[in-house]
Amino acid sequence: MQSKQVHPCDERLPAGQLLTLGIQHVLVMYAGAVAVPLIIGTALKLPKEQIAFLISADLFSCGIATLIQTLGLWIFGIRLPVIMGCTFAAVGPMIAIGTNPSLGILDIFGSTIAAGVIGILLAPAIGKLLRFFPPVVVGTVISVIGLSLMEVGINWAAGGVGNPDYGNPVYLGLSLVVLMLILLINKFGRGFVANISVLLGIVAGFVIAALLGRVNMDGVTAAPWVGFVMPFHFGLPHFDPLSIATMVTVMFVTFIESTGMFLAVGDMVERPVDQKALVRGLRVDGLGTLIGGIFNSFPHTSFSQNVGLIGVTGVKSRFVCATGGVILVLLGLFPKMAQVVASVPAFVLGGAGIVMFGMVAANGIKVLSRVDFTKNHHNLFIVAVSIGLGLVPVVSPHFFAKLPAALSPLLHSGILLASASAVILNIIFNGVKNERGARRDIHRAGNDFDGRTGNEGNPAAGDNLMSAADLH
């Protein structure tokens, strides 16, 4: 009697592989994860020890949200390989709230908690939007996600935004070395070695950078071994109505962005996202935001960096990301360990970022390749205009500078602009299918994508890695 075949998304890998692959995911998202508390703490002029606490609280909250998202808890969790982190869409509004003379950090936490609760309640309504995401919309949004992220990878490769030595040939050379190592390992490596190509490339780049004296380990010595993340560390939260309204707007932006991420991951791992799964995933955006506010952190969303890692490695198991969640919790509780990870230079991550983020864009192109552009030339206009609008915040960050600051969360999200444009234009030109028909088309567009370029149908390969906008 044959046992029921386990879907790759539900595959439980050996403990050693889970740990190694989980570390790989954490390395990829770490710079973005710690950036939000670092930016907020600096903007609010908090003491160094309080900023360090915000970082620990952020890592702890990211880990908890990731575990719920990947493993599932009651009506929460999409049960896909997703890593959760603080959304950069909230940075501007949070700084505005925190630096307001009549408000402060307790109002940030209060509005975050309220937005999380409202987000949980609104998730079912947002989930009904799935019928407005046929392949021409999904492919466009995924492509814009990848193209927008390329800015992050390129800035990493040059040393990171704000680095006075930005563009140093040493940085560029080491980024190229990491990129070439990842490609060579994917070309000649087999099985598990190929799966951890990004991790091996980053480790090799870190060693070379250390030998060249380009690694700063000062924070490791100063950091304590153990730190406890207590709820309401700064005091009981304040609930200001205008601050809550602002953060709820941010919550809507993250929901639209997360929808694109979930559809991308679902296609990559060959587990199409239906309306029920989407709602469960969006609820965790709300629950993660609620948890973040309670534990002195900020609004949460799925991290797009890690979507690209799935494409590079072809590893589809959600338990890998769950292991990454455990690691994030531990990093939050053991600050010295967190500082070791933080010492990886941005330019070492740059080479990995270029290939990973390019993989996201490639998956979007893969979905678009199944769209009819011959008989229905209107689809060309949908893709052309939506990609153009989606890249406005990337190529011209000050494009909307003269418009009201209240619109910043909406206008500075390329993913939201691309999504809104693609959805509206698709309705105008093509009308709307029911949810089942749209989901069937999306599945057909992506069901033969193995997740690793050049390895379609290869079981060995498939079964077996500064401003807010610049960082995420």
Residue pairs with C-beta under 8 A, 6 or more apart in sequence:
7 270
7 271
8 269
8 270
8 316
8 317
8 462
8 463
9 79
9 80
9 81
9 269
9 270
9 271
9 316
9 317
9 318
10 317
10 318
10 319
11 316
11 317
11 319
11 463
12 317
12 319
13 21
13 315
13 317
13 319
13 320
17 192
17 195
18 317
18 319
18 320
18 323
19 323
20 192
20 196
20 199
21 195
21 196
21 199
21 313
21 315
21 320
21 323
21 465
22 320
22 321
22 322
22 323
22 324
22 326
22 327
23 199
23 324
23 327
24 196
24 198
24 199
24 202
24 309
24 313
24 465
25 83
25 306
25 309
25 320
25 321
25 324
25 465
26 83
26 324
26 327
26 328
26 331
26 341
27 198
27 199
27 202
27 341
27 344
27 349
28 198
28 305
28 306
28 308
28 309
28 349
28 352
28 356
28 465
29 83
29 85
29 303
29 305
29 306
30 341
30 342
30 344
31 156
31 346
31 349
31 471
32 85
32 88
32 152
32 303
32 305
32 471
32 472
33 58
33 59
33 62
33 85
33 86
33 303
33 328
34 55
34 58
34 59
34 338
34 342
35 88
35 466
35 468
35 471
35 472
36 58
36 85
36 86
36 87
36 88
36 90
36 91
36 298
36 468
37 51
37 54
37 55
37 57
37 58
37 86
37 297
37 298
38 51
38 54
38 55
39 91
39 95
39 466
39 468
40 54
40 91
40 94
40 95
40 98
40 108
40 298
41 50
41 51
41 54
41 55
42 51
43 95
43 98
43 99
44 95
44 98
44 99
44 104
44 105
46 54
46 105
50 234
52 223
52 335
53 227
53 229
53 233
53 296
54 296
54 297
55 335
55 338
56 227
56 229
56 331
56 332
56 333
56 335
56 338
57 229
57 233
57 295
57 296
57 297
57 332
58 86
58 292
58 297
58 298
58 332
59 328
59 329
59 331
59 332
59 338
60 229
60 295
60 297
60 328
60 329
60 332
60 333
61 229
61 288
61 291
61 292
61 295
61 297
61 300
61 332
62 83
62 84
62 85
62 86
62 297
62 300
62 325
62 328
62 332
63 325
63 326
63 327
63 328
63 329
63 330
63 331
63 332
64 288
64 291
64 295
64 325
64 329
65 84
65 284
65 287
65 288
65 291
65 292
65 300
65 325
66 82
66 83
66 84
66 321
66 322
66 324
66 325
66 328
67 322
67 325
67 326
67 329
68 76
68 77
68 284
68 287
68 288
69 76
69 77
69 78
69 79
69 80
69 82
69 84
69 281
69 284
69 288
69 302
69 321
70 77
70 79
70 80
70 81
70 82
70 318
70 319
70 321
70 322
70 325
71 77
71 79
71 318
71 322
72 78
72 79
72 280
75 280
75 283
76 280
76 283
76 284
76 287
77 280
77 281
77 283
77 284
78 262
78 273
78 277
78 278
78 280
78 281
78 284
79 277
79 280
79 318
80 262
80 265
80 266
80 269
80 271
80 273
80 277
80 281
80 318
81 265
81 269
81 306
81 310
81 315
81 316
81 317
81 318
81 320
81 321
82 261
82 262
82 265
82 281
82 302
82 303
82 306
82 318
82 321
83 302
83 303
83 305
83 306
83 321
83 324
83 325
84 284
84 288
84 300
84 301
84 302
84 303
84 325
85 300
85 301
85 302
85 303
86 292
86 297
86 298
86 299
86 300
86 301
87 250
87 253
87 254
87 257
87 298
87 299
87 300
87 301
87 472
88 468
88 469
88 471
88 472
89 250
89 253
89 254
89 257
89 299
89 301
89 409
89 412
89 413
90 112
90 247
90 250
90 254
90 298
90 299
90 409
91 468
92 405
92 408
92 409
92 412
92 468
93 246
93 247
93 249
93 250
93 408
93 409
94 108
94 298
96 246
96 405
97 103
97 107
97 108
97 111
97 240
97 243
97 246
98 104
98 105
98 107
98 108
100 107
103 238
103 240
103 243
104 238
105 234
106 234
106 235
106 236
106 237
106 238
107 237
107 238
107 239
107 240
107 243
108 243
108 298
109 232
109 234
109 237
109 238
109 293
109 294
109 296
110 237
110 238
110 239
110 240
110 243
110 244
110 293
111 239
111 240
111 243
111 244
111 246
111 247
111 293
112 247
112 289
112 290
112 292
112 293
112 297
112 298
112 299
113 237
113 239
113 289
113 290
113 293
113 294
114 239
114 244
114 247
114 248
114 293
115 244
115 247
115 248
115 250
115 251
115 286
115 289
115 293
115 299
116 251
116 286
116 287
116 288
116 289
116 290
116 291
116 292
116 293
116 299
117 286
117 290
118 244
118 248
118 251
118 286
119 248
119 251
119 255
119 282
119 283
119 285
119 286
119 289
119 290
120 283
120 286
120 287
120 290
121 286
122 251
122 252
122 255
122 286
123 255
123 279
123 282
123 283
123 285
123 286
124 279
126 252
126 255
126 256
126 259
126 279
126 282
127 275
127 276
127 278
127 279
127 282
128 275
128 435
129 259
129 423
130 259
130 273
130 274
130 275
130 278
130 435
130 438
130 439
131 432
131 433
131 434
131 435
131 438
132 423
132 426
132 427
132 432
132 438
133 141
133 259
133 263
133 423
133 438
133 442
134 426
134 430
134 433
134 438
134 441
134 442
135 367
135 368
135 370
135 371
135 441
135 442
135 444
135 445
136 368
136 371
136 379
136 382
136 383
136 422
136 426
136 430
137 382
137 386
137 419
137 422
137 423
137 426
138 260
138 263
138 264
138 267
138 364
138 367
138 442
138 445
139 364
139 365
139 366
139 367
139 368
139 370
139 371
139 383
139 445
140 364
140 368
140 382
140 383
140 386
140 387
140 390
140 418
140 422
141 260
141 263
141 364
141 386
141 390
141 415
141 418
141 419
141 422
142 260
142 263
142 264
142 267
142 360
142 361
142 363
142 364
142 367
143 361
143 364
143 365
143 368
143 387
144 364
144 386
144 387
144 390
144 391
144 414
144 415
144 418
145 260
145 261
145 264
145 304
145 307
145 360
145 361
145 364
145 415
146 308
146 357
146 358
146 359
146 360
146 361
146 362
146 363
146 364
147 361
147 387
147 390
147 391
147 394
148 390
148 391
148 393
148 394
148 414
148 415
149 304
149 305
149 308
149 353
149 357
149 360
150 354
150 357
150 358
150 361
151 394
151 469
151 470
152 305
152 353
152 357
152 470
152 471
152 472
153 350
153 352
153 353
153 354
153 356
153 357
153 358
154 350
154 353
154 354
155 161
155 346
155 350
155 470
156 175
156 346
156 347
156 349
156 350
156 353
157 171
157 172
157 175
157 347
157 350
157 351
157 353
157 354
158 166
158 167
158 168
158 171
158 172
158 175
158 347
158 350
159 165
159 166
159 167
159 168
159 171
159 345
159 346
159 347
160 166
160 346
160 347
160 466
161 466
161 467
161 470
161 471
162 466
163 346
165 171
170 212
170 214
170 347
171 345
171 347
171 350
172 347
174 205
174 208
174 209
174 212
174 214
174 347
174 348
174 351
175 205
175 347
175 348
175 350
175 351
175 354
176 351
177 204
177 205
177 208
177 351
178 201
178 202
178 204
178 205
178 348
178 350
178 351
178 352
179 201
179 351
179 352
179 354
179 355
180 351
181 197
181 200
181 201
181 204
181 205
181 351
182 197
182 198
182 200
182 201
182 312
182 351
182 352
182 355
183 355
185 193
185 194
185 197
185 200
185 201
186 194
186 197
186 312
186 452
189 197
190 460
190 464
191 460
191 464
192 464
193 200
194 313
194 314
194 461
194 464
195 313
195 314
195 315
195 464
195 465
196 313
196 465
197 312
197 313
197 465
198 309
198 312
198 313
198 352
198 355
198 356
198 465
199 465
201 351
201 352
202 344
202 348
202 349
202 352
205 347
205 348
205 351
206 215
206 344
206 345
206 348
209 215
209 345
209 347
209 348
214 345
215 343
215 344
215 345
216 343
217 343
219 339
219 342
219 343
220 336
220 339
220 340
220 343
222 339
223 335
223 336
223 338
223 339
224 335
224 336
225 334
225 335
225 336
226 333
226 334
226 335
227 332
227 333
227 334
227 335
228 333
229 295
229 296
229 332
229 333
231 294
231 295
231 296
232 294
232 296
233 296
234 296
237 293
246 406
246 409
247 299
249 409
249 410
250 299
250 409
251 285
251 286
251 289
251 299
253 409
253 410
253 413
253 416
254 285
254 299
254 300
254 301
255 282
255 285
256 413
256 415
256 416
256 419
256 420
257 301
257 304
257 413
257 415
257 416
257 419
258 281
258 282
258 285
258 301
258 302
259 278
259 282
259 419
260 415
260 419
261 301
261 302
261 304
261 307
262 273
262 277
262 278
262 281
262 302
263 273
263 442
264 307
264 360
264 363
264 364
265 273
265 302
265 307
265 310
266 272
266 273
266 277
266 446
267 363
267 367
267 442
267 443
267 445
267 446
267 447
267 449
268 307
268 310
268 311
268 316
268 363
268 446
268 449
268 451
269 310
269 316
269 451
270 316
270 446
270 447
270 449
272 439
272 442
272 443
272 446
272 447
273 281
273 439
274 435
274 439
275 435
275 439
281 302
284 300
285 299
285 300
285 301
285 302
288 299
288 300
288 301
289 298
289 299
289 300
291 297
291 300
292 298
292 299
292 300
303 472
304 360
304 472
305 353
305 356
305 357
305 472
306 321
307 360
308 355
308 356
308 357
308 358
308 359
308 360
309 356
309 465
310 316
310 451
311 356
311 359
311 360
311 362
311 363
311 451
311 452
311 453
312 355
312 356
312 359
312 452
312 465
313 451
313 452
313 465
314 450
314 451
314 452
314 455
314 461
314 462
314 463
314 464
315 464
315 465
316 451
330 337
331 337
331 338
331 341
332 338
359 453
362 453
363 446
363 449
366 445
366 446
366 449
367 442
367 445
367 446
368 383
369 445
370 444
370 445
370 446
371 379
371 383
371 445
372 379
373 379
373 380
376 429
376 430
378 429
378 430
379 429
379 430
381 425
381 429
382 422
382 425
382 426
382 429
382 430
383 422
385 421
385 425
386 418
386 419
386 421
386 422
386 425
387 418
389 414
389 417
389 418
389 421
390 414
390 415
390 417
390 418
390 421
391 414
392 399
392 400
392 414
392 417
393 399
393 400
393 411
393 412
393 413
393 414
393 417
393 469
394 414
394 469
397 412
397 467
397 469
400 407
400 408
400 411
400 412
403 411
410 416
411 417
412 469
426 432
433 441
448 456
448 457
449 456
450 456
450 457
450 458
450 461
450 462
451 462
452 458
452 461
452 462
455 461
455 462
